[in-house]
Amino acid sequence: MKTEVINESMKTRRINRAVAISADLFLKRGIDNVKMTDIADVSGVGVATLYRYFGTKTGITIAAMTHLWNELNNMFSGIFESEVFRKQTGLKQLTDLMRMYIVLYEAHKDFMKLLGEFDLIMLRDNVPKDELIDYERSIINFYEVYESACKVGIADGTIRDDIDLKLVYLTYGHSMMELGKKLIRGEILPSDNFSEGSSELSMLIEMAASYIRKK
């Protein structure tokens, strides 16, 4: 029995290593440019084992993206529980929260670029939604912090109480993520100029803050 537990633990570590290595390869080369044999060669886990465990390349791709989101979650954990953050007005808490998207854009460009590619691949391959349940759970969800900040802001008079706050959250979240991915994909049209990417994202934050601020 003890030997079986040890073997299972070793197998789990090897699979986890393959997931982490695939995530690293995807960040460096892009998803479509990485083959299952590449992952097998670098991780030391046989191709047959990878297919047996994940079924398809899509399976390990989802696992790799889940792994990357979990790493980001660990990186941001604790920031919004600090006494310094909680002592701010509700509006200031919200604007600080919104700036996390600028952190993603400025410090994690490879991940943001990969995220855009991943979304397109999931749509292209018509991946069933039930295969993305664990992935969705891993995505950074700021809503609880946002909701708490809104309650603080309404109580301290810095945030309006007459707007659909859930709709605001979804709107600015989608806008920030999609603008960030567009900026990172790069300029296409002759008139494109993405040299002020961070300023564009900051402008969106200012627009959102202006809308929710109590006059």
N, C-alpha and C positions, 0 to 999 in steps of 0.2 A: 504493500500500500504506500509506504514511504517513498519507494522508488518511482511509483506512478506519479505521485505529487511532484517530485523533483523534476521528472521528465516533462510534466505539463507546465511547470514553472519555466523551464528552459525554453520550451516551445513558445510560450507567451512572450518571453524576452526577445526571442528571435523574430517573432512577428512584429512586435513593437519596434524593434530596430529597423525592420524592413519598411515600416510605415514612416518612421522618422527620416530614413534615408530617401525614400521616395519623395517626401515633402521637400527635402533639401534639393534634390535633383529637379523637381518641378520649379522651384524658385529660381534656380540657375538657368534652366533651359526652356521652361515652359512645358505644359502637360503633353501636348501633341508630339513634342520632340524627344520624349522619353519613352523607351520601350520597356516591357516587362523584363526582357533579358538584361537591360541596363540596371534595373533595380536588383535583379538576382545577382549580377556580377559584383555590384558594390556591397550589397548587404550580406552576401554569402548564403542566402536562402534560395533554394532551387526554384526554377521557374514553375515546375509542376506543383511544388508546395504552395507557391503564391496563388496559382490558379485554383488549387484545391480549397484554399482558405478564403480567398476573396471572390472567386468566381470569374471575374472579368477585370480588365484594367480599370473600368469605371469604379469597381468596388474598392480597390486600393487608392484610387484618386479621391474618393469621398472620405476614406479613412485618413488620408494625408491632410486634406483640407480641415477635417475635424481636429486633427492633431495641431495644426497651425493656429486655429482659433482658440484652442485650449491654452496654448502657450501665451497668446495675447491676453486672454482672460487672467492668467496668473500674473502677467506683467502689470495689469491695471488694477488688480485686486487691492483693496485697502485704501486707495486714493480717496474715494468718496465717503469713507467712514471716519476720516480724520476729524479731529476737533476743529482744526483751522477751516476746513471746508464747511462744516456744519454751522459755524458761527457767522457765516456770510449771509447776506440777504438771499431770499429765494431766487431773485432775478440773477444775482451774481453766481449762485450755484448753477443755474441753468446755462448761463453763458460759458462757464468753465467746463461744464459737461459737453456742450456743443463743440468746444475746442479739441476734444478728443479725436474728432474727425480730422482736424488739421495735423495732429500728432501722427495719426495713421498715414496721412498723405506725405508728410515730410520725412518720417523716420522709418516707414515700412512700405516704401514704394514697390519693392519686388512683390510683396504680399498683395498689395492692391491691384497690381497688374495681373497677378495670377488669379485673383478673385474674379476679375473681369473675364478672363479666359475660361475659368471654371463655369461661370454662369452660362456662357455661350455654348459650352460643350454639353451641359445638362439639358439645355433647350434643344440643341442639335440632335442629341441622342435620345430625346424624349424619355428621360429617366423618370420612372414612376416616383411620385411624391413620397410614398411609404419607404423608399430606400434612402430618403434624405432626413428621416426623423432625428437620428442621432446628430447629424450634421447641423440641423436647425437648432437643436438644444445647445450646441457648442458655440454658436454665434454670440458675440458680445451683446448682451441685452441691457441697455441702460434704462429701461422703462421704470423700474422700481425707484431708482435714484431720481429720475426725472419727475415721477409722480410725487415723491417726497418733497422735492425742491418746489414744485408747483404749490403744494399745500402750505409750505413755509412762506412762499411769496404772496399767496392770497391772504394769509394771516398777517404778514407784515406790511401789506399794502403796496408791494412792488410789482405784483402780477395781477392782470385782469381776471375776473371771475366769470366773465360773460362769453367765453369762447370755448370751442371744442378742443381741449388740451390734447386729447389722444390723436386727433387729426393733425394738430400742429406737430406733434412728435413724429408721426409717420411721414409728414410732408418734408420736414427739414432733414430727417434721417435719410430718406430716399434721395433727396436733392444733394446732400453732402456726399453720400457714397457714390452716386452716379457721376457727379461733377469730378470728384477725385479720380475715379477710374478713367473718365474721358481725358482729363489732363495728363494722366500717366501714359495712356495709350499713345499720345503724341499728336503733333500738328499734322493736319491732312490738307486743308484748303490753303491757298496762297495767303489768304487774309488771316489765318490762324496765328495767334500769338499767345502762348501759354507761359510766358516768362513770369507772369504775375499770378501764378496758380494759387499760392497761399493767400494772396490779397483777395482773389475771387471767392475763396472759401470763407474768408473773414467777412466779406461783404454779405454773404448769405446769413451768417450768424447775426450781423448787425440788423439785417432786415427782419429776421425772426424775433430778435430781442425787441425791436421797435414795435412789432405787432403785439407781443404779449405783455409789454410794459404797461402798467397802469398809469394813465396820464394824470 
